[in-house]
Amino acid sequence: MGGALGCIQVDQSTVGVKEQFGKFRKVVEPGIHCVPWCCGINIAGILSLRVQQLDVRCETKTKDNVFVTVVASVQYRAIKDSAFDAYYKLTNPRSQIQSYVFDVVRASVPKMILDDVFEQKSDIAKNVEEELEKAMSNYGYEIVQTLIVDVEPDETVKRAMNEINAAQRMRQATSEKAEAEKILQVKRAEAEAEAKYLSGVGIARQRQAIVDGLRESVVAFSHNVPGTSAKDVLDMVLVTQYFDTMKEIGSHSKNSTVFIPHGPGAVRDVAEQIRNGLLQGSAGASNF
């Protein structure tokens, strides 16, 4: 209806290209404009001034012969003061931008190894942006920003990289586990040595206490019973302990202890063995 009445509406963030008999006349601002079509005047087209985004997928090869797909995201917009160039000089600005992205990416990535491509994405994006800025400004377009949003190696390469990473981490984990086991074994050996040392000290002290107790018993008995020697008293004490032991063994029906030899004549041999053990314990305790 507006066209039939000779009026046309230009929306916000856009401009209209006004022609008369096919020749450019001027750029019209947003709003309602009178277009007397009977005089050959018309709006040839509408040019958006909004920021637009173009995602470009470019497959190329790195310096170490790995094929990768680089995804570049280009944000651009038409310059209002250069609306004539933006409308008339380019048939398809998106195809033009895509061609420049291909050119820069395929010139930059083959000079890098795969690891550097991941680390230097910002440098690649900067090169693309600089090249696009120089080229597209002549056509009335401004490059707002360029980003390298993704680098996708071939699937077999990604699998190999993951396996290498996993192997490195497994080797590190194995090393850490071995180191932990080594520390644990050292600590266990130190604890065992300390326990044996303390056990030896305890046994030596026990034997020394037994020797001291027997000594006191012999001295006390010798004073109270005249005519008895220390050896007689010691034999009597040992025989008493021997019979106490036999009584203790016999009082439990479930015991399966075998005490050989057994008899009154063996008491002297037992006493001699106990006496030698006590003397050895006393000698060992004096060394601590």
WOGI-V485520 format. One line per field, one symbol per residue. ss: DSSP state (H for helix, E for strand, L for the rest). A space follows every 10 residues. Layout:
ss=???
//
This chain:
ss=LLLLLLEEEE LLLEEEEEEE LLEEEEEELL EEEELLHHHL EEEEEEEELL LEEEEEEEEE ELLLLLEEEE EEEEEEEELH HHHHHHHHLL LLHHHHHHHH HHHHHHHHHH HLLHHHHHHL HHHHHHHHHH HHHHHHHHHL EEEEEEEEEE EEELHHHHHH HHHHHHHHHH HHHHHHHHHH HHHHHHHHHH HHHHHHHHHH HHHHHHHHHH HHHHHHHHHH HHHHLLLLLH HHHHHHHHHH HHHHHHHHHH LLLLLLLLLL LLLHHHHHHH HHHHHHHHHH HHHHHLLL
//
